[in-house]
Amino acid sequence: MKIAELFDVHGLATIVTGAASGIGYAYAEAMADNGAHVAMLDIDRAGLDQAVSKLKAKGGDVRGAMVDVTDRPALRAAVDEAARAFGRLDVLFANVGIDSAPGFLSMAGERTIEGAFENVSDERWDKVIATNFTSVFTSIRAAVPHMKKNRQGGRIIVTTSVAAMRSEAIVGMPYMPAKAGVAHLVRQAAIELAKFNILVNAIAPGPFITNIAGGHMRNPEVAKAFGQSVPLHRVASTDEIQGAALFLASSASTFVTGAQIIVDGGVMLGRAD
């Protein structure tokens, strides 16, 4: 098979959550630019409208739906509506995620009061778990019935994080257990859904320039600080995750399920000089 055919996603009915910006937009762009039909879901109406318009201007077959992923009935309805509009559902990118406020250390290595374990509020914990963990379960649960109707099955691609596999002092505490839970959810879903040829995998990003945490990674000083812990000595732009997305959504990955592809510039290898 030729490479172009191997990574072909043309015509695939795709849903991306958290698609208005960052990694979610990169997924939507990669799929739409290569001929997939894409439903972009996000809570940010203005950002979503802008993202949809941008992709349509390039000729992409995209549509947007404003939805709060923590609203389970609304999320399910949005997935059902997209599948109805497309006539099928082939690919789901369960991507949406938020930061969890300060960690117990600042960027300067000093202890923070608000990041201390005992100061993590119920509201903060519940919001992060609902958004970063429970919404992934809800998204997969809504997508599965549609994918089971497909003779060719489907692809579910979840955005986890290197934080699912390591501790992070400067990241708010609820973020790590939420991402670790999602990583295991991927494996559990993969083993159950393999019978139906629904492949479930994860992409675990390292430090990327996105809008998360108020877009602090766009600050050159912050990006430089994060880049010091990356063997490639920099943080990534979101287009650098598109190759992994196309791999998992296409025929190039027909024997890959329950995997977590790490895209981190070598962060998990440890610090390098």
N, C-alpha and C positions, 0 to 999 in steps of 0.2 A: 504494500500500500504506500502511495506517495505521502509525503509529509503533509501537504495541503489537505489531503483527504483524512489523514489521521487526526488532525486537530480541527476538523470541520465542525462547526456548531450552527451552521446555516439552518434556519427554520425551527430551531429548538425553542419551545415555549418556556420562558424563564421568569422567575420572580426573584427580586433582590430586596431584602429589607435593609433599612438604613442607607438608602441609595442616593440621597441628595448630595452627599459629599464624601470625601475621604476614600477609604477602601471600598465601601459599597458602591460609590460612583465608578471607581476603577473597574469593578466587576461588571457593572451595567454597561460601561463603555466598551470593554473588551468583547462582551457578547453581542451588543448591538452593532458595533463596527464590523463584526464578522457574520452578520446576517441573522442573528437570533431575534426572536420577538421577546421584548423585555417589559415586564411590569415593575415599576420602581415604587417602592413603598417607603414612606418616611413621615415623621411627625412635623417636620419643618416645611410648611406650605410654600413659603417664598423660595427657599433653597431648592425644593423639589421642582417647582415650576421652572426655575432657571436651569436645573440639570436636564429636565425633559426637553426643554426648548433647545438646549445646546446639542443634545444627541439627535434630535429631529432635524436640526439644521445640517447635520452631517449625513442625513438620509436614513437614520435609524428608525426601526419600527418599535417605538417605545410609548408607554403610557404611564401616568403617575396616579397614585392614590395616597391621600393623606391618611395615616393611621397611627394610632398609639399602640405599639406592640404589646404593652402591658394590659391593654383592653382585649381580653381573650375573644369575646364574641366579634368584636370589630376586626381583629386580625384574621380570624377564621373566615369572616365574610369577605375580606379583601382577597384572600387566597382563592376562595371559591369563585369570586367574580372574575379574577384574572384567568383562572382555568376555564371558566365558561366562555370568556371573550376569545381566548386562544383556541378553544376546542380540545385542549389537552394541557398537561403540565409535564415538562420533561426535566427541568432543572430548578432547584431552589437554592439560593444563597441566603442562609440564615446568618446575617452579618451584624445586625444592629448591636450597638454596645455603647455604654457611657463610662466615664471615669468615676472613681469613688472618693474624690477629694484627697486631701494630703495623706501621705504615709507618715510613719512615725519618725522619719528623718527628712529634713529639708534637702534641697540640692547641695547645700553647703555642708551637709553631714551633721546638722544639729537636730536634736530631739524637738519634735513639735507637740504642742499640747493637744491640738485638735485631732492629730493623727494617732494618739495613744489608744490602745485597745479599749480601755475602759470608757473612752469618750466617743466611741462609735455609736451613734444613736440608732434606735430601732428604725426610724424613718430612712436614714442613710443606708442601713443594711437592706431593708426591704426593697428600696428602690433599685439598688444595684442588682440584687438577686432576681427581682421581677424582670428587669430589662435585659440583663446579660445572660441569665440562665433560663428562667421560666419561659420567656418569649421564644427561645430556641425550641424548647419542647412543644410549645403551642404551634409554632410554624411547621415543624416536622409533622406533628399530628394532623394538621390541616392539609398538608401536601400529600401525605401517604395514600389516602383513598383515590386521589386523582392519578397518582403514579401507578397504582396497582391495576388501573384500567389499561395502561399501556402495555402492549406485548413486549416492548423493548425495555420496560422498567423505567428507571429514572435516576437522577443524580441529586444528591443532597450534599451541599458543601457549607460547612459551618466555620465561621471565623472564631478561632480560639485565641491563643496568645502564648508567647514564651512564658508568661506569668502563670500559665497552667502547670508548668513543670518546675518552677523555681520560686523562691521567695524574693520579694521586692521591697526594700526598705522605704523607697520614696513614692511608692504607689499605695493608695488607700487600701486598707486591709480587705474589705469585702470583694475587691476585684479578683484577687487570686483564687479564693475558693469558688467563686462563680465560674471562672474560666476553667478551673480544674474539673468542676462538675460537668460543664459542657463537653470537655474532652472525653470524659467517661460516657456521657450520654451518646456521643458519636459512636463509640465502640459498641455499646449496647444496642443501639438502633441498627448498626451495620450487621450484627450477627442475626438479628431477627428478620431483617428485610432482605437479606441475601437471597432467600428463596424466590423472591419476586423480582430479582435483578435490579433492585434499588440499591445503588452504591452510596454509602454514607462516609464522607471523609471530612477532614478538617484542614484548614490552613492556619498555622500559628505564626503570626507576624511578630517581629521584633520592633524596634523603634522606627516608626514611619511618621512622615509629616502629614498630619490630619487635623481635623477640627476638635478632636477629643481633648478634654481638659481645657476647654477654652482656646484650643489652637496653640497652646504654649510651645509646641514643638516648632512652630513657625518662627519663634524668636531665635535668632542666630546664636545667642548665648546659651539658651537651653539645648538647642540642637548640638552645639559643640560639646556641652557637658555630657549629653547622652552618647555622642559619638565616641567619646574617650573609652567607653566600655565595649565598643564594637571592634572586633578585629579588622574590619574593613575601614575603620576610623571615620565613619559617617553614619548619618541616619538615612533612611530610604525615602524616595518619592513613591507615590501610590502606583504609578505605572509599572513599577518593578514587581508588583504582585500579580500582574495580569497573566503572565505566562503560566503560573501555577493554577490560576483559575481556569484558563482554557484547557490545560491538561486534564483537570478533574472533570470538566464538563463535557469533554469530547471522547471520541473512540480511542484516544491515546491511553486511556486509563481503565480499560474494560476489565482488568483483573486486579483492580485496586479498590479495597473497601476496608473501613475501620482504621485507616491511616491518618496520620497527622503530619502534614508537610510543613517543615519549619523554614520560614523565610525571614532570616534575622541577621544576615551579615556576619554570622559566626558567634553571636552572643552566647549561645549555649555551649560553646567550646571553652569559654572562660576568657578572661582579659588577656590581651596580647599587646606587646610594646610595638 
